[in-house]
Amino acid sequence: MTEKTNHELAENIRWAMQQAGVRSVDVANALGVSEQAVYGWRKTGKISRANLVRLARYLQVPADQIQPPGEIIEVMSSSRETTLPKELEPMVVAEDAGPYFDEPAFLRRSEPAYPLETGPAIRGEIPLIGWDEAGRWRGVHEDTRTEETIIATRKVSPDAFALRVQDDTNSPDIPRGAIVVVDPDVEPRHEHYVIALLPGSDAPTLKQLIVDGDQQYLRPRNDRYPIQPFPPGGRIIGVVRQAVQDFF
């Protein structure tokens, strides 16, 4: 493939994963590859033909929605190049039956078994980084490497990143273990949650910004911790756009 084709393929892979609502870690677990490998596919478009076949099957998309023009990928080839788990095998249907992946039975019901609501739109996949790295964050570049990414459902800039909360200073609003999506390009305002780097510290802190006239304060939501003035020389790295919590 040419460099242009690789770029197109990387874009198509990112689009297909976003449409399917899956993360790099989900693809890695399903296909038995490393998260770093999936991240590389998404960034560079450099992926073997066999892995592209497996990826297309897993995402349940037609080949022409991933492959760049002129590249032939035999997603439905009868001679398998790789062994897939049974749940990833494509269904065999008639040519005029529409999409070649059979519709799950629950989607064919005339009435839903329970009320359904539209979920939030998927806005993109962003890197989950460490707190020490957040203090040096200058945006996502080609050489950015991370072992894990998350799906953001809020509109964020290309330089957005995510952090896993490590303490209880903002409980119960943002508990320990929650993941916050941070956008460096949003202007911080009164009562925004912000990621701030204070003088003499290598790792930033998560606090609520309080603006009172000409004074600014950093307030933890947990009453057991004191509010503090925003010190001279402090820097706000970004504004928290959303918080996500997994229960198990």
MOTA-V613872 format. One record per helix or strand of 2 or more residues. SS is the DSSP state (H for helix, E for strand). FROM is the first residue (numbers start at 0). LEN is the number of residues. If there is no record, write none. Layout:
SS | FROM | LEN
SS | FROM | LEN
//
This chain:
H | 2 | 18
H | 23 | 8
H | 34 | 10
H | 48 | 11
H | 62 | 3
H | 85 | 3
H | 104 | 4
E | 123 | 5
H | 130 | 4
E | 148 | 4
E | 160 | 4
E | 178 | 5
E | 192 | 5
E | 204 | 8
E | 214 | 5
E | 227 | 2
E | 234 | 10
//
